[in-house]
């Protein structure tokens, strides 16, 4: 799902303005360093976490946006993608708001393992294991990331080409 599609979905589902604020981007340090310059305010950080703004996936997890939920536990939930790229396209998202895989920490090891094991269990329930399936985690714009909330794609139900993209 592209950023534009996410904005349209959020606007239509929640009647919100189409202003995008990356809610889980880490606060970045100002570009200028060194002692403050008299009469010049310190530069504002480029990103901030708007504490009241949730990602699309947080809203789905919390039940604020309807979805075809296949699995839910204390650590993650899984639901069918609204724009499937294969006959079976399921997303597994952590409850903890991690923006992307590259921003996960060593403390997230157990959660990341849980996401992958859950994806395997769901693939088994969806009868994908015999013929095969693909697990994908996108990172950044060039990696195809469209929602700033870590998620695992389960793709299957047809022959998938290689290389992807």
N, C-alpha and C positions, 0 to 999 in steps of 0.2 A: 504494500500500500504506500503510495507516495505521500509526501508531506501535504500536498494539496488535497488529496483524497481524505487524509486524516482530518484536516481542517473542516472540510465539507461535512464529514460524518459527525464530528463534534458539534458543529453548528446546527445541523439538522436534528441530531439526537438530543441536544441539550439547550438549543436556542441561545447559544453563546455567540459573541462576536468572533470573527475569524482572526483574532490576534493570537499568534503563537508565542508562548513563553516556554523555553526549555526548562521544565520544573526540576529536573534532576541533574542539571549540569553543575559541576562543582564550581564553587566561587573561585574565580581566577584572580591571580595577583595583579595589581596595577602594573602597567608597562614601565612606568618611570620608577626608579628606585633611588635611594639616597635621601639626604636631608630634605625636609619640606622647604618649598620656596615661598617666602613671605608674600601674602596677597594672592597666592594661587592655591585653590582647593586641590586636595589630593585627587588623582584620577579615580573615577568610579569604576568598580569592577565591571567587566563586560557581561558576566552572567550572574544571576542570583537565583536562589531557590525561592519561588513564590510558594509559601507554605500552604496556601489555600488552593492552589492549582494542582490537580492530579493528572497523571497521564491517562490516556485512553484505557490502557490496560488496568490501571488501578481502579478506574470506574467500573470496568467489567468485573474485576475480582470482587469489588464491594457490592455488586449487584445493581449499580446505578445505571448501567447500560446493559440491555439484554444480550445474551449470547447463548449459543448451544454448548453448554458446559458438559464436558465428558468426565471430568475428574476435579475434585477439590479436596485439599487437606490443609493442615496448618502452615505448610511451607510454600505450596504452589497450587495453581489450577491450570486446567487445560480446556480449550474450546476450539471449535471449528473456525477456521479463517473465513472472514466474510468475502474475501477475494481470492479464492483458491487457485493455486498454480499447478495443481495436480488433482486427480479425482479424490484423493484423501489429502487434506492439508489442515493440520492441527497445530495450534500454538500452545506451548507450555510456558507459563510465566511464573516467576517467583513472587511471593507476596512482598518480600523485601524489595524496595525500589532501588535496584542497581541499574544505572543508566545503560551500560553496555559491558560486554565481557572484559574489555581492557581496563575497566574501572573496578572490577571485582578484586577483593583482597584475599590474603591467605585465610582470613577468618571466614570466608565464604566457601571454603573447600567442600564442606559437608552439604551445603545448599546446592552447589553446582553439581555434585554427584547425585543428589536427590533428583534434580531436574532431569539428568540423563537417564537415570534408572526409571523414573516415572514415564519418560518418553518411550522407553523400551516396553514397559508394561502396557501402555496405551497402544503402541504398534501391534503388540500381541493381541489385544482385545479387538482391534480393528482388522485382524487377519492379514497383516502386512508382512509378517516375519518370514513366511514360506517363500514368497516371491521377491521380497526385498523392499527396502525403504531408505530414505535419506534423512539425516539429521543435519540441520543448518542453523548456524548462529551468525547473524550479520553484525558487522561493526563499522560504524561510520557511513558517511554518504556514499563513498565509492564501494563499500561493502553491501549496500542495499538497505541500510538501516532506515526505517521510516518512523519508528516510535522510540523515543529515548527511554526505553525500559527493556532490559535484557529479556529475550525470549528465544525459545528453541522451536524451530519449525520441524514438524514431522511431515514428510512428503512421500506419497506412495500411490499405488493403484494403477501405475503405468510404467513403461520403460522410461527411465530418466536418462537424459543424455549427459555426456562428459566431454569436455569440461563444462561446468555449469556457467550460466550467464550468457 
